[in-house]
Amino acid sequence: MKILLSDAGKRYNREWIFRHFTYEFTNGHAYAITGNNGSGKSTLLQVIAGAVQHNEGTVEMQTTQIIAAENHHQYLSIAAPYLELPEEMTLVEFLHFHESFKPFLSGLTLKEIISLLSLEKATDKQIRNFSSGMKQRVKLAQAILSDVPVVLLDEPCTNLDAEGISLYQRLINEHCANRLVIVSSNDEQEYQFCNYKISIGDYKS
């Protein structure tokens, strides 16, 4: 699996968020996109995910051949603070719903996932009643534990306490070694496992 960006750029109105971004992301490696708040890290991650359209250049996903852009979502998962969970669902309902269109990693049952998150007592509780930290644990689980080759994480430790951060690091260590992981963050504890570091500030026009 590869994600190839060639001379990619994104602007809002007349302001370029990033420009002339050329990079090859490959399977089995982890990458950190770093920069100050508001610098464009999240925008670049969303362009890579296909959630935001770039204004110039190309963004390609490849296995043995180029994958059509409309199918990119089948090969990736993403967790981000701005992505909401369906709050009317209970935890187990949401995990069932998610699994129906993006299966979890082989060998993991929903009961095991809930136990991994230490959310056994919240199994039948509506997500609207979860704390922000509980919601973030669920977001991380649906991203990291989905059976896809590409995992995208935007500020993954948002709202997590020390126990939650430890869970995040454990999920990464145990389930991401042979995948393509990209983390958007300016907090080193979120990306210290990454092999490569990309500063978004290097790609301003």
N, C-alpha and C positions, 0 to 999 in steps of 0.2 A: 504494500500500500504506500502510495506517495501522494502528497498534495503539492502542486507546483504553482507558484505565483510568479508571473513574469511582468515586470514594469507596472504592477498594479497600483492603482490610486483611488482614493475616495475623497469626495468633497461634499460639503453642505453649503449651498448657495455659492459664494465665491471663495470660501475658505477650504483649502486642502487639509484634510485630517492627516493623511499620509500620502506619499507619492513615490514613484520609482521603486516600489517594493518588489524585489526579485529574490525568491528563496525556495528551497526544496526541503520539505518536511518528509521524513521517511519512517517507516514502521520500525518499532523497536527502540525508538529514541523519544526523549521528553524535552520540550522546548518551553522556555519562559519568555513571554512578551512583557517587558518592563517599561516603566515610565511614570511620570507624576500623574496625579488625579487630573482627569480631563485632557490627557495628552493623546488619546485615541486608541488605547490598548483594546478596550472593549469593541470599538468599531472594527478594528482589524480582525479580531476574533470572530465577529459576526459576519464579516466578509468571507473569511475562511469557511465558516459554517454554511454560507449561502443564504443567511437570513437577511443580509443587507447587500444590495447590488453595488458593485464597484463601478467607477466612472471611466476608468481606463485600464488597459492591460488585460491580462487573462488570469483566471483561477481554474485549475484543473485538478481532478482527483483521478488517480490511476491505480489499477491493479495490474493485470496483464494487458489491459487496454484502458482507454479513456472512458470514464463513467459519465453518462449524460448528467448535466447539471441538475435536472429535475429529480434525479435519483440519489443525489449526494446524501440526503437525510437518512437514507437506509443504512449508511455506512458509518454514521457518527452519532454521538450523544453529546449533550451539553448541559452544564449546570451554571446558572448565573443569577445574581441577585434580582435582576429585572424580569426573570421568568417566574410566573406565578403557578402555584399548584391549584387544582380544582378543590376549593375549600369546602364544598358541600359533600365531598366524598369522605368516607372513613379511610384510614391508612390502608387496610387490607383491600378495600374497594379500589383505591388508586393503584396499588401494586398489581392487582388483577387487570385493571384497565390498561396500564402501561405494558404489561406483559403480552397483552393481546395483539399489539402492533410492533413491539420491540422486545423480544424474549430476553430473559436474563441469562447470565453465563451458565453453562451446563453444570448440573449438579447442585445448583442453589435453589432451595425451595423458598416460598414466601415466608414460611415460619422461620427459616434460618436467617433470612434477610432482616426480618423484624428483630430477631434476637441479636443479630450483629449490630443493629442500631441502638440496642438497649431501649426499645420502644414497645416491649411486650404489653405493658399496661395501657398503651394507647392504640392497640390493634383496631378496636371498634369505635374509636373516638373520631369525630369529624375533624378534618385538618384545620378548619377555621378556629378550633380551640387549641391548636398547638402553639407553643412558644416559637419565637423566631429561630431559636437554635434547633428545635425539633424539626421545623420545616427545612432548615438547611441540611440537616442529616438526611432527610428524605430526598432532597434534590441531589445530593452527592451520590446516594445509593442508586437512584434511577439512572444517573449518568455513568458512574464507574462500573456498576454491575450489569449494565446492558451488554448483550453479546454483539458488540460492534468493534471494528478495528481502530476507530478514531475516537478519542475522548477529549473534549474541549471544556476547560474549567476557567470561569471568570471569577476572580476573587473568592476562591472556594472556602475560605475560613470565615467569611462574613457571618457575624452573629454566633460564632462557635466559642464555647468556653474551652478550658484546657483539655477536658475529657473529649470534647468534640474534635479538637485539633488532633489529638492522639488517634481518634477513630479515622479521620481523614488520612493521616500519614500511614496508618495500617492498611486502609483500603488501597492506597497507591502502591505500597510495597508488595501486597499480596495479589493484586489483580491487574497491574498495569505494565509488568516487565516487558512483555512482548507486543505491546501496542504502540500506537502513535498518540502521544499526549501533548497537548499545548495548554499552558497555563498563562492567563493574563493576570498580572499582579504587580504591586510594588512592595509586597511584604515577603521577605526572604523565606520565612517559615512555610510559605505556601508553595514555593518553587525550588527549595534547596536540593531536591532530588533530580532536577533537570540537567540534562547533558549540555544544553546550549542556551544561551541568553541573548535575546534580541532587544535592543533599545529602540522603542518607537521613535524616539527623538532623532535617530539617524535617518529617518525617512520623511522629514518635513521638506516641503518644496522651497 
